[in-house]
Amino acid sequence: MISLKRNKKTGELEKASGLISQNWRKYVPNQNKDHQISRSRFDDFMSCPKCFYLQNIKGLVPSSTPPWRLNSLTDTLLKIEFDECRKNQKPHRILVKNNLNHIVPYKSKMIKNKKGEDILELDVWRDSLRGGIKHRFKDTNIILSGGIDDIWFNTKTEELIIADYKSQQSDAEVTQESYFKKSHTSNYQRQLDFYAYLLKGLGYKVSSDAYLYIMNAKKNPDGFHGKLIFDEILIKHHCETTHIETSVQKMINVMNSETIPESNESCENCAYANQYANINN
């Protein structure tokens, strides 16, 4: 896909520089000032250290992709449902369906936002752009952050449970046994592990069980008729957080190096850049 730079307010085309315009977003190796790394940036490092370095240290801007509006909408609608259950501290239908009646949406404490208004702390954790869960990594200047979809509460063990919503379309049946055998789902597992690591770092009692709420759009044989029908499946993941700490330390080592790391040989961005450079030479 060819991406064109547009003005965010007017939508008009403008010249693309290929560089980050806000210097504060760049990290200078061995700087003392605090620097925030989001879960998605951490995922970038895990996918390709070279692309991560070029973006976060050298300030290159990767090509943009259009937002997934349909996925965002299903997330929003599910959050409305879970918030209703949260008020009454009752299990959502997907939990009842899976015999998890002892699990309810987590009702977090109230805190003050920047305007002095009372809001649920959970709403801050959900807002990846202006809030999110934040945790300093050990005694470094790196602040890890991530915006979650939801947190549930185990009334038996009094543990917090990480939950994430995923919208998709697959003709194959989605099951607990088959789901994590697909290559792309390793990122989802790491995502759940990352959120669990952040909450544990903040001192919360976090369950080793986390869940993906899968909404799989069905291919209707008789047509669209103005609506999509989804199968709803709950997939359980056993969280492991030790590898998160190890990988974050590797990421910080790369960030504090003056040497650009090797790329992932499977990285299509790097492959494209190499071929482009060869043609120009």
DRENTORZA-234336 format. One line per 3 residues: their letters; for each residue z, y, x of C-alpha. Coordinates in steps of 0.02 Angstrom, whole numbers. Example, Ala and Ser with C-alpha at 12.3 -4.5 7.8 and 13.67 -1.06 7.14 Angstrom:
<nulos>
as = 390/-225/615 | 357/-53/684
</nulos>
This chain:
<nulos>
mis = 0/0/0 | -48/172/65 | 95/296/40
lkr = 65/484/21 | 202/613/46 | 239/719/-107
nkk = 357/862/-141 | 508/787/-230 | 521/934/-351
tge = 339/975/-390 | 256/809/-354 | 120/898/-256
lek = 49/822/-97 | 114/893/66 | 89/859/251
asg = 179/705/315 | 259/729/487 | 321/551/508
lis = 489/620/568 | 658/645/485 | 679/828/441
qnw = 871/825/437 | 937/798/613 | 1109/750/547
rky = 1033/587/485 | 989/535/662 | 1114/448/774
vpn = 1129/499/956 | 1179/354/1070 | 1366/361/1112
qnk = 1398/511/1001 | 1579/544/948 | 1542/613/774
dhq = 1561/492/628 | 1399/415/566 | 1372/322/404
isr = 1270/162/395 | 1227/97/222 | 1208/-84/173
srf = 1019/-62/162 | 1013/12/338 | 1114/-137/400
ddf = 987/-249/316 | 850/-155/408 | 935/-197/573
msc = 949/-380/525 | 764/-383/480 | 697/-292/633
pkc = 806/-207/765 | 658/-107/832 | 613/-30/664
fyl = 797/7/634 | 811/95/803 | 652/196/782
qni = 709/258/612 | 894/290/644 | 895/344/826
kgl = 719/410/858 | 703/486/684 | 540/406/626
vps = 513/397/439 | 445/233/370 | 317/238/230
stp = 397/253/59 | 384/130/-84 | 384/172/-270
pwr = 553/149/-357 | 580/-8/-460 | 613/78/-626
lns = 617/-81/-730 | 748/-160/-617 | 852/0/-623
ltd = 842/1/-812 | 904/-178/-831 | 1047/-137/-711
tll = 1094/15/-815 | 1090/-82/-979 | 1196/-222/-907
kie = 1323/-97/-842 | 1339/-26/-1018 | 1377/-201/-1084
fde = 1504/-239/-948 | 1588/-69/-968 | 1616/-108/-1152
crk = 1698/-273/-1103 | 1796/-179/-970 | 1877/-67/-1100
nqk = 1939/-216/-1199 | 1967/-327/-1046 | 1864/-466/-1122
phr = 1742/-582/-1032 | 1557/-542/-1047 | 1446/-670/-1136
ilv = 1375/-735/-971 | 1552/-776/-914 | 1595/-862/-1078
knn = 1432/-960/-1068 | 1484/-1024/-895 | 1663/-1067/-946
lnh = 1734/-923/-845 | 1841/-849/-983 | 1976/-806/-856
ivp = 1859/-680/-774 | 1843/-504/-846 | 1760/-344/-783
yks = 1876/-258/-660 | 1966/-104/-726 | 1997/1/-572
kmi = 2120/143/-551 | 2077/323/-598 | 2043/447/-458
knk = 1988/629/-446 | 1807/667/-406 | 1750/820/-307
kge = 1755/924/-466 | 1935/874/-500 | 1886/764/-646
dil = 1969/596/-681 | 1847/451/-655 | 1859/265/-622
eld = 1858/223/-436 | 1731/89/-483 | 1608/225/-535
vwr = 1620/299/-359 | 1591/127/-283 | 1436/106/-392
dsl = 1358/270/-334 | 1270/225/-172 | 1196/399/-148
rgg = 1350/508/-175 | 1491/383/-153 | 1494/195/-130
ikh = 1625/85/-48 | 1662/157/125 | 1753/75/270
rfk = 1767/123/453 | 1716/-18/569 | 1866/-54/680
dtn = 1904/97/792 | 1724/157/802 | 1638/310/731
iil = 1531/202/615 | 1569/211/429 | 1495/65/333
sgg = 1450/98/151 | 1372/13/2 | 1347/41/-184
idd = 1393/-111/-288 | 1329/-160/-460 | 1495/-223/-525
iwf = 1664/-299/-485 | 1748/-430/-592 | 1930/-485/-594
ntk = 2000/-661/-589 | 2152/-653/-703 | 2221/-816/-631
tee = 2215/-773/-446 | 2213/-582/-464 | 2065/-572/-346
lii = 1916/-454/-353 | 1746/-536/-374 | 1584/-458/-310
ady = 1442/-462/-438 | 1262/-406/-418 | 1121/-398/-546
ksq = 946/-459/-504 | 791/-441/-613 | 642/-550/-575
qsd = 501/-655/-644 | 479/-835/-594 | 391/-975/-685
aev = 502/-1101/-597 | 670/-1141/-674 | 812/-1042/-595
tqe = 960/-1155/-553 | 1113/-1151/-441 | 1040/-1294/-338
syf = 869/-1216/-307 | 900/-1029/-301 | 964/-1008/-122
kks = 827/-1120/-53 | 704/-976/-72 | 680/-872/86
hts = 709/-698/11 | 878/-744/-62 | 962/-746/110
nyq = 963/-556/98 | 1055/-570/-68 | 1187/-682/9
rql = 1212/-561/153 | 1224/-418/27 | 1368/-503/-64
dfy = 1453/-544/103 | 1437/-361/158 | 1520/-295/-1
ayl = 1660/-423/15 | 1687/-369/195 | 1703/-186/143
lkg = 1829/-221/6 | 1932/-335/118 | 1932/-196/248
lgy = 2006/-79/118 | 2148/-201/89 | 2092/-280/-75
kvs = 2117/-462/-116 | 1938/-526/-131 | 1881/-693/-199
sda = 1773/-804/-89 | 1666/-831/-245 | 1535/-699/-285
yly = 1401/-701/-418 | 1220/-651/-444 | 1177/-615/-625
imn = 993/-664/-631 | 882/-596/-769 | 721/-696/-761
akk = 581/-629/-871 | 496/-765/-972 | 307/-779/-982
npd = 281/-782/-1169 | 133/-894/-1217 | 98/-794/-1375
gfh = 87/-623/-1294 | 190/-468/-1253 | 219/-391/-1426
gkl = 309/-241/-1352 | 456/-334/-1277 | 512/-439/-1130
ifd = 624/-589/-1152 | 742/-638/-1011 | 833/-796/-969
eil = 1008/-755/-904 | 1075/-863/-763 | 1235/-848/-662
ikh = 1221/-902/-480 | 1379/-925/-376 | 1388/-884/-191
hce = 1527/-928/-69 | 1560/-771/34 | 1575/-779/223
tth = 1618/-615/309 | 1642/-664/492 | 1456/-649/529
iet = 1454/-473/456 | 1578/-412/587 | 1480/-496/727
svq = 1314/-424/668 | 1383/-249/644 | 1448/-249/823
kmi = 1274/-301/884 | 1199/-159/781 | 1318/-32/858
nvm = 1277/-95/1033 | 1092/-65/995 | 1129/108/924
nse = 1221/158/1083 | 1082/99/1197 | 944/210/1266
tip = 826/61/1266 | 718/22/1114 | 753/-159/1065
esn = 622/-294/1043 | 545/-310/871 | 557/-461/758
esc = 394/-555/787 | 382/-579/598 | 394/-391/564
enc = 235/-335/477 | 271/-151/512 | 276/-183/699
aya = 121/-292/691 | 26/-155/599 | 84/-23/725
nqy = 30/-131/871 | -142/-164/799 | -162/21/756
ani = -118/68/936 | -242/-59/1004 | -383/13/899
nn = -345/191/956 | -342/136/1137
</nulos>
